[in-house]
Amino acid sequence: MAMTLRLTDEEAEALRMRAELEHRSMQDVARQAVREYIESHSRVDLLDRVLDEELPRYAEALERLGQ
């Protein structure tokens, strides 16, 4: 799926410099950044969901351990 990504001049220049430094295309660098963002936030979301679902089950035991 194709999309258009609008960057400020500063963002575009930073991306161009990063891509040049890594001998990669700007598109490759941007796509990797998107993948890393999604992966990172997916882990946080999963952890939050597990804690929300499982923590109440063990709340009493955790409270006792804290005493």
CYANA upper distance limits for C-alpha pairs under 8 A (distance plus 0.5 A):
  7 LEU  CA     11 GLU  CA      6.11
  7 LEU  CA     12 ALA  CA      6.18
  8 THR  CA     12 ALA  CA      6.61
  9 ASP  CA     13 GLU  CA      6.60
 10 GLU  CA     14 ALA  CA      6.63
 11 GLU  CA     15 LEU  CA      6.59
 12 ALA  CA     16 ARG  CA      6.54
 13 GLU  CA     17 MET  CA      6.61
 14 ALA  CA     18 ARG  CA      6.62
 15 LEU  CA     19 ALA  CA      6.56
 15 LEU  CA     26 MET  CA      6.70
 15 LEU  CA     29 VAL  CA      7.99
 15 LEU  CA     30 ALA  CA      8.13
 16 ARG  CA     20 GLU  CA      6.60
 16 ARG  CA     26 MET  CA      6.39
 17 MET  CA     21 LEU  CA      6.58
 18 ARG  CA     22 GLU  CA      6.76
 18 ARG  CA     26 MET  CA      8.40
 18 ARG  CA     29 VAL  CA      8.23
 19 ALA  CA     23 HIS  CA      6.37
 19 ALA  CA     24 ARG  CA      5.45
 19 ALA  CA     25 SER  CA      6.03
 19 ALA  CA     26 MET  CA      5.73
 19 ALA  CA     29 VAL  CA      6.69
 20 GLU  CA     24 ARG  CA      6.79
 20 GLU  CA     25 SER  CA      7.95
 24 ARG  CA     28 ASP  CA      6.92
 24 ARG  CA     29 VAL  CA      7.42
 25 SER  CA     29 VAL  CA      6.98
 26 MET  CA     30 ALA  CA      6.63
 27 GLN  CA     31 ARG  CA      6.50
 28 ASP  CA     32 GLN  CA      6.65
 29 VAL  CA     33 ALA  CA      6.74
 30 ALA  CA     34 VAL  CA      6.81
 31 ARG  CA     35 ARG  CA      6.76
 32 GLN  CA     36 GLU  CA      6.63
 33 ALA  CA     37 TYR  CA      6.61
 34 VAL  CA     38 ILE  CA      6.71
 35 ARG  CA     39 GLU  CA      6.59
 36 GLU  CA     40 SER  CA      6.48
 37 TYR  CA     41 HIS  CA      6.62
 38 ILE  CA     42 SER  CA      6.34
 39 GLU  CA     43 ARG  CA      6.91
 40 SER  CA     44 VAL  CA      7.16
 41 HIS  CA     45 ASP  CA      6.62
 42 SER  CA     46 LEU  CA      6.62
 43 ARG  CA     47 LEU  CA      6.66
 44 VAL  CA     48 ASP  CA      6.61
 45 ASP  CA     49 ARG  CA      6.64
 46 LEU  CA     50 VAL  CA      6.67
 47 LEU  CA     51 LEU  CA      6.59
 48 ASP  CA     52 ASP  CA      6.56
 49 ARG  CA     53 GLU  CA      6.65
 50 VAL  CA     54 GLU  CA      6.28
 50 VAL  CA     55 LEU  CA      8.30
 51 LEU  CA     55 LEU  CA      5.68
 52 ASP  CA     56 PRO  CA      7.72
 53 GLU  CA     57 ARG  CA      8.19
 54 GLU  CA     58 TYR  CA      7.39
 55 LEU  CA     59 ALA  CA      6.38
 58 TYR  CA     62 LEU  CA      6.57
 59 ALA  CA     63 GLU  CA      6.54
 60 GLU  CA     64 ARG  CA      6.81
 61 ALA  CA     65 LEU  CA      6.74
 62 LEU  CA     66 GLY  CA      6.70
 63 GLU  CA     67 GLN  CA      7.17
